[in-house]
């Protein structure tokens, strides 16, 4: 038998005696805004907004692990990919919602915030261990962070202050041992059938190499033809234009063949994006788009955060001693799924793509030359 602060339920556990307040734990939840301390409306608003963020973060972490677990398999069932897309869509909408919540924060005036800011002490959003956990699960590496910071460094200090902070550190350290979403996604992309050749099969290396070489040749030819046309039209600084195309070609080579060796995951990504109309590639293409959309929503969330803070406190030093808005602006440059963004730079229009081979494998019933 259980009673939740007078608003719970009792009985056999079938929910027949459950109340709305008990089911949601409202009595406890609504006691966490420190009304007894006499906080102002402005401070209450500040607390509720950030508590709401943390509740959404909790949901996002669950969703991200579910997506990661679906993709972190040697063989991902086709029926599971739509489920991953559904979870990705939910996380994206949560971040869009949270981005709009910053508009609610902007109803707080600079003077209204200053009236209670000192009461925050050194407390800072940087201490959100759930935000750090999300970043770890996604796969944000220290080298990709502002000043290559150690995401757990500050929490190791906090762990000495309370059991709750120590438990948060244990949770973050455990997350570091998990497979990241970007790693699971990369392994899944690496197994993409390319030109009908399957990962690990006889002749696969040669088939993938031939595909990548054909794509790079077609990509380079675009620059040659464009420069010839521009030169014939008398475009000034043609040498500078040629240098830009040469740099673009080198960038394409470096992307697909880092250190001179084909990166099969990137080649798989390129193949999916290039032949996205093939039936077998329909859901993989949707999943890739969903991951890009998720990261875009996260970037916009961070951008709205930075602008909200700048609007309210300007360029003040952050409560935790950070550079404030400058730090937040730097985080908007985070890209965890960089390959999914980078491949778009080197795509070709359909008529310039390498001729599709073994199209029947992809459920393609038309002319294989398309």
JOGILIN-V768263 format. One record per pair of residues at least 24 apart in sequence whose C-alpha atoms are under 8 Angstrom apart, sorted by the first residue. I is the first residue (numbers start at 0). J is the second residue. D is the distance in Angstrom with one decimal. If there is no record, write none. Layout:
i: [I & I]
j: [J & J]
d: [D & D]
This chain:
i: [41 & 41 & 41 & 42 & 42 & 44 & 45 & 48 & 48 & 52 & 53 & 55 & 56 & 56 & 56 & 57 & 59 & 59 & 59 & 60 & 60 & 60 & 60 & 62 & 62 & 62 & 62 & 63 & 63 & 63 & 63 & 63 & 63 & 64 & 64 & 66 & 67 & 67 & 67 & 67 & 67 & 70 & 70 & 70 & 70 & 71 & 71 & 71 & 71 & 71 & 72 & 73 & 75 & 80 & 80 & 80 & 81 & 81 & 83 & 84 & 84 & 84 & 87 & 87 & 87 & 88 & 88 & 90 & 91 & 91 & 91 & 91 & 91 & 94 & 94 & 94 & 94 & 95 & 95 & 95 & 95 & 97 & 98 & 98 & 98 & 98 & 98 & 101 & 101 & 101 & 102 & 104 & 105 & 105 & 105 & 107 & 108 & 109 & 109 & 109 & 112 & 119 & 120 & 120 & 121 & 121 & 121 & 122 & 122 & 123 & 123 & 123 & 125 & 126 & 126 & 128 & 128 & 128 & 131 & 132 & 132 & 135 & 135 & 135 & 136 & 136 & 136 & 136 & 136 & 136 & 137 & 137 & 137 & 137 & 138 & 138 & 138 & 138 & 138 & 139 & 139 & 143 & 143 & 143 & 144 & 144 & 145 & 145 & 145 & 181 & 181 & 185 & 186 & 187 & 188 & 188 & 188 & 188 & 188 & 189 & 189 & 189 & 189 & 189 & 190 & 190 & 191 & 191 & 191 & 192 & 193 & 193 & 193 & 194 & 194 & 194 & 194 & 195 & 195 & 195 & 195 & 195 & 207 & 207 & 207 & 208 & 210 & 211 & 211 & 211 & 213 & 214 & 214 & 215 & 215 & 215 & 217 & 217 & 217 & 217 & 218 & 218 & 218 & 218 & 219 & 251 & 265 & 265 & 268 & 268 & 269 & 269 & 272 & 273 & 273 & 273 & 273 & 277 & 277 & 277 & 278 & 278 & 278 & 279 & 279 & 280 & 287 & 290 & 291 & 291 & 291 & 294 & 294 & 294 & 298 & 298 & 298 & 299 & 301 & 301 & 301 & 301 & 302 & 302 & 302]
j: [107 & 111 & 112 & 112 & 115 & 104 & 104 & 100 & 104 & 97 & 129 & 93 & 129 & 130 & 133 & 129 & 90 & 93 & 133 & 129 & 132 & 133 & 136 & 86 & 87 & 89 & 90 & 87 & 90 & 133 & 136 & 137 & 180 & 136 & 180 & 180 & 178 & 179 & 180 & 183 & 184 & 180 & 183 & 184 & 187 & 178 & 183 & 184 & 186 & 187 & 183 & 187 & 187 & 282 & 283 & 286 & 282 & 286 & 286 & 285 & 286 & 289 & 289 & 290 & 293 & 289 & 293 & 293 & 292 & 293 & 294 & 296 & 297 & 293 & 296 & 297 & 300 & 296 & 297 & 299 & 300 & 300 & 299 & 300 & 301 & 303 & 304 & 303 & 304 & 307 & 307 & 307 & 307 & 310 & 311 & 311 & 311 & 310 & 311 & 312 & 311 & 318 & 318 & 319 & 318 & 319 & 320 & 318 & 319 & 317 & 318 & 319 & 319 & 153 & 154 & 154 & 167 & 171 & 171 & 171 & 174 & 174 & 175 & 179 & 174 & 175 & 177 & 178 & 179 & 180 & 179 & 180 & 181 & 335 & 179 & 180 & 181 & 182 & 335 & 334 & 335 & 333 & 334 & 335 & 330 & 333 & 326 & 329 & 330 & 335 & 336 & 264 & 264 & 264 & 263 & 264 & 265 & 267 & 268 & 263 & 264 & 265 & 266 & 267 & 264 & 267 & 264 & 267 & 268 & 267 & 266 & 267 & 270 & 355 & 356 & 357 & 358 & 356 & 357 & 358 & 360 & 361 & 261 & 263 & 266 & 261 & 353 & 255 & 261 & 266 & 353 & 352 & 353 & 248 & 251 & 252 & 347 & 351 & 352 & 353 & 248 & 345 & 346 & 347 & 248 & 345 & 338 & 342 & 339 & 342 & 342 & 346 & 346 & 346 & 347 & 349 & 352 & 361 & 362 & 363 & 361 & 362 & 363 & 361 & 362 & 361 & 339 & 336 & 336 & 339 & 340 & 334 & 335 & 336 & 331 & 332 & 333 & 331 & 327 & 328 & 330 & 331 & 327 & 328 & 331]
d: [6.6 & 6.5 & 7.2 & 7.6 & 6.8 & 7.7 & 7.1 & 7.4 & 7.4 & 6.8 & 7.2 & 7.0 & 6.3 & 6.9 & 7.7 & 7.0 & 5.8 & 7.7 & 7.6 & 7.8 & 7.5 & 5.8 & 7.9 & 5.9 & 7.6 & 8.0 & 6.9 & 7.7 & 7.9 & 7.8 & 7.2 & 7.4 & 7.4 & 7.3 & 7.8 & 7.5 & 7.8 & 7.0 & 4.9 & 6.3 & 7.8 & 8.0 & 5.6 & 6.2 & 6.5 & 7.8 & 4.9 & 7.6 & 7.8 & 7.6 & 7.9 & 8.0 & 7.8 & 6.6 & 7.3 & 7.2 & 6.8 & 7.7 & 7.4 & 7.3 & 5.5 & 6.4 & 6.2 & 6.7 & 6.7 & 6.6 & 7.4 & 6.9 & 6.9 & 4.7 & 8.0 & 6.0 & 7.8 & 8.0 & 5.8 & 6.1 & 6.3 & 5.9 & 8.0 & 7.9 & 6.9 & 6.8 & 6.8 & 4.5 & 7.7 & 6.1 & 7.3 & 6.5 & 6.3 & 6.4 & 7.5 & 7.2 & 6.0 & 7.5 & 7.2 & 7.4 & 6.3 & 7.8 & 4.7 & 6.1 & 7.5 & 7.3 & 6.7 & 8.0 & 5.1 & 4.6 & 7.4 & 6.3 & 5.9 & 7.5 & 5.8 & 5.1 & 7.5 & 7.8 & 7.5 & 7.9 & 6.7 & 7.5 & 7.6 & 5.9 & 6.7 & 6.6 & 6.4 & 7.1 & 6.6 & 7.6 & 7.4 & 7.4 & 4.9 & 6.1 & 5.5 & 4.9 & 6.1 & 7.2 & 5.0 & 6.2 & 5.6 & 7.3 & 6.4 & 7.9 & 5.5 & 6.7 & 7.7 & 8.0 & 7.3 & 7.0 & 7.4 & 6.4 & 6.6 & 7.2 & 6.6 & 5.9 & 6.9 & 7.8 & 8.0 & 4.9 & 7.4 & 5.5 & 6.1 & 5.3 & 3.7 & 7.3 & 7.8 & 5.9 & 7.3 & 7.3 & 7.7 & 5.2 & 7.9 & 7.2 & 7.9 & 6.4 & 6.6 & 6.2 & 5.0 & 6.1 & 7.4 & 6.4 & 5.0 & 6.9 & 6.1 & 7.9 & 7.8 & 7.5 & 7.4 & 6.6 & 7.0 & 7.3 & 7.6 & 6.8 & 6.0 & 6.6 & 6.0 & 7.7 & 7.1 & 7.0 & 8.0 & 6.6 & 7.4 & 7.8 & 7.3 & 7.1 & 8.0 & 6.9 & 5.9 & 6.3 & 7.1 & 7.8 & 7.5 & 7.5 & 6.3 & 7.5 & 7.7 & 6.6 & 7.2 & 7.5 & 7.4 & 6.0 & 6.9 & 6.0 & 6.1 & 5.7 & 6.7 & 4.8 & 6.1 & 7.2 & 7.2 & 7.9 & 7.5 & 6.7 & 7.3 & 7.5 & 7.8 & 7.5 & 5.4 & 7.6 & 7.5 & 7.7 & 7.0 & 7.8 & 7.0 & 5.7 & 7.8 & 6.9 & 5.9]
